[in-house]
Amino acid sequence: MEQRLDAVIQLADGRYLGFSRFGLESAMPVLMFHGTPGSRYFAFSAGTPLDDGRLQVILPERPGYGLSTAQPNRSMLDWVDDILQLADSLGFAQFHLLGLSGGGPYALACAQQIPQRVLSVILVASVAPLSITRLRQSMPLSNKLAYSVARFVPLAIELNFRFNRYSLFHRPEIYLGKLFTQLSDWDEALLQDPAKQALFLQHMREAYRNGIRGAVSDIQLLMQPWGFNLSDIQTPVRLWQGELDTMVPPAMGRYLAEQLPNCKAEFIAEVGHLLFLDNRYMQAALSAICQDRSVKKTTSELESLISV
């Protein structure tokens, strides 16, 4: 499979946007939006639709992450213009979107703002609006407290991300230990795999390559009203959510499924948050796009797409 990990374009305002690219350039494009925090560094296992030329994946970094220039006072909707410029520069008239965790809201923003360009959206463990009190209340106590402190004491956000950045680069065992207190046992077991753990740490270190500005602005935007109505989105959406997810509780997935008019939701028993690190689920997500490129029909259940 062809891949390019360090691609960059310059945007109209002079900022740079970094991205990675996987698969043949002639294939159907899927723009994949990383979580919060996150970066362009990723890996796909053998046997996906990227190998046979059906799909290509482009993974752009939001402002302040990796190779992408920070954008002061940005809004979530500003990302739509960045994506339009990226798609135009790569020659994509239309494309699919795949939003992971904190990248889900940005995928939905694109679907709402530029529906003529977006063929479909897949959400994997996507965050729901954190400005809605009852959704924050569904989070575990530790995460609920963290978001409450961050909301009323902005400095706490910076201190948290500074600690994460330092530990990632100098004491990764401390970073992982802190993370395990927030994740499910399923997620922790997944990260015990040496290859998956190495990929995850590389992915996160690149997110903090130039500091914490990307992560800080991302979390601030997720806690504010997003600037668009979910009910306005007519683009077909497939939503996949783990029932054991402690980072993004299932209540958030159910809220999104209720609010999105054209959403097919799958709630998967006995799995947690880091579905993107499980090869079965990433292959299933890409295979779902291939089932019907015009996206006129719903897909079969996620479990039927997974090769056990």
N, C-alpha and C positions, 0 to 999 in steps of 0.2 A: 504494500500500500504506500502510495506517495504521501509524504508529509513535509510541511514547512512550518517550523516552530517560531520563527522570529520575523514575521512579516510586519510591515508598518506602512500606513498611508498618512499623508498630511491632509488635515481637514481645512475647510474654507477659512476658519478663524485662526489658522496657524498651529493649532494643537496637532499632536500626533496620536494616532490610534493604532495600537498593537493588536495583532491577531495571529492565530495559528490556522493552518489549513491541512486537512486530511482527505485523501482520496483524489480521484481524477478531476481535473478542472472542467471537464465536459459533463460531469454528472449533475444530477438534480441537487441544488444547494440547500443545506440545512444550517441555519445560523443558531449556534448553541450559546446560551448566556449563562455564565458561571454564577456560583453562589456568592454569598457575602460573608467574609471576603473570598476572593478567588482570582484565578489568572488563566492565561491561555494555555498553560502546560497541562497536557492531558495525554492519554494513551487509549487506543482501542484494541481489543483482542482480535485474533484472527477469526474469520468466518462471518464478519458483519457485512452489510450491503456496501460498505466502503471498498471491500476487497474486489467485488465483481463489477465495479463501475456504475452501480445504480445511484449511489449518493456520494456527495462530498460534504464534509462538515467544516464550517468556519467558526472559530471561537474567538470573538473579539473581547478585548479587555475594556471595562468601563473606566472613565476618567480617574486617574490616580493610581491605577493598578498596573504592575508590570511595565510595559513599554508605552502605555497611554498617558498622555499629559493630563495633569489634574485640571479641573474646570471649576473655579470658585463659583459659589452661589448657583450651582446647577439645579435643575428640576428633573424629575423622572422623565418628563416629556421631552427634555433636551436630548435624551438618548435616541429618540426616534430620528432626529435629523442626522445624528452620527451614523446610524444604521443605513439611512437612505444614501448618504455619501459613500459608505463602504460598499453597499450593494451596487450602486451606479459605477463605482470604480472597478468592480469585478465583473460587471456586465450582467448582473442578475435582474431580470425584469420582475420575477416573482421568486418566492422562497418559502420554505417551512421554518418554523421557529421551535426551539427546544429550550425551555427555561428550567434551570435547576435551582431549587430552594429560593434564595434571594434574587435570582435572575428571573424567576417567574413573573413578578410584577412588570418588569421591563419588556418581557415578551407580550404581555397583555396590553401594555401601552402601545406597542407597535401595531398590534391587531386592531386596536380601537382607532388609532390615528391614520393608519395607511392600509385599510382592509383590501384595497385593490392590489397590493403587493404581497400580502401574507396569505399563503395557501392554507396553512393549518398551524395550530399551536399544540405542542405537547408540554404539559407541566409535570415535573417530577418533584414531589415533596415541596410544592411551592408555598411561599409565605403568602398569607392573606393580609388585608389591611390591619396593621397594628394600632391604628388610631381607634379601632372599634374595641371598646372595653371588654366585652364578653369574650372576644377572641384572645385577648391577652390573659384573661382569667383562666383560659383552658390550658395554659402553659404550666409546666412543673414549677414549683416554688422558686427554685434557684434561678431559672430563666425569667420568671415573672419579676422577681426582685431586681435582676440585672436590667431589664427593660425599664422598670419604674425609676431606678436610680439614674439611668442614662437619660431618661426623659426630663427629669427635673434638675439634674446635676450634669450638664454637658461635659464638664471636665472629666467625669468618670469614664465616659466613652474613650477619651484619648488615653487615659491612664491604663485602661484595660487593653487597648490595642497596642500600646507601647510595651506592656508586659508580654503580650503574645508575640510581638515581633522579636523582642530580645530572646525569649526562651526558644523560639523556633530556630534562630540562628546559632544560639550558644548552648542551650540546654533542652533539646527536643523532648527528652523524657519528661521534663516538667510540663512542657506544653501539652503533650499527650495525656499526662496524668490529669491535668486540669480539664481537658476536653472530655475525658472518660466520665467525669462526674456529671456531665450534661447529656451524654449519649446513652442510648439503650444498650443492653448486653449484646444484642445482635450487631450493632455498629462496632462495639469494642472488639467483638470476635472477628469481624471483617478486617479491622485494622491490625490484627495480630499477624496477618499474612505479610511477610517481609516485602514483597513486590508492591502490594497495595499501599502499605505504610510509606514506602519510599516515594511512590507517586504522589500520595497525598501531601507529604511534607514538601516535596518539590513544588507542587501546585500552590501551597500556601506561602512558602518562602518567596516565590516569584510575585505573589500578590503584594507582599510588603517590600518589594525590591527597592523602592524609592521612598519608603516611609509609610505613614498610616493614613494619609489624606483620603485615599480611595475608600478605605474601610469606614472611616468616620463619616464621610458624606453619604455613603450607601446606607448605613444604619439610620442616620438622621432622616433620610428620605423615606425609608420604610416605615418609620414611626409617624410620619405626617400623612395627611390626605394625599392620595396619589395624583389627583388632578384630572381624573376621568371616571366615568361610570362603567362598572362591569356589565351592567345590563345593556349597554350600547354595543357590545361586542357580538357580532354575528358570525365571525369566523369559527369554523369547527375547532373545538378544543377537546383534547384528551387529557385527563388528569389522573395521575397515578400517585397513590399515597400509602405509606406504610402505617399499619395500625399501631405499631410499637414506637413510632416516631416521637421522641421527646423534644427535639429541637423545633419542629413544626408539627404540633399536635394534629391528629385527624380532624378535630373540629374546624381547623382552618381549611382543610381540603373540602369538607362538607359545605362550608360557607361559600367557597368559590363555586362548587358544583351547583349550589342553589341559585347563585346570582348570575352565572353565565348562561345565556339562553340556549346555546348549542354545544353543551358539554357532555361528554361521555366520561364518567368517573369510575375508577377502579380502586377499591380499598383493599390492600393486600395484607392478609393476616401474617403474623409472625415475622415481619421485617420492620426495620427502623428507618433512619433518615438517609444514610449514605448509599442510596440505590445506584448512584452514578459510578460507584466503585465496584459494583457487582456486575460482572460481564454479562450475565444473563439478562439483566434488566435494561442495560444500555443496548444490547443487541435487539431486545424486544421493542424498544422505543424506535430504533431505526427501521426495523422490519415493519412496524405498524405504518410508517410513512410510505413504505414501498407497496403496501397492499392496495392502495388506491391513490395514485398521485393527484387525481382531481379532487380527492377528499369529499366525495359526494355522499359516502356512506359511512356509518360507524364501523369500528373494527371489532373483532372478536375479543373475548376476555384476554387480559394480559397473560394470565397463566398459560393459556393455550399457545402463546407465542414463544414461551420459554422452553428451551431444550434442556431437560433435566439430565 
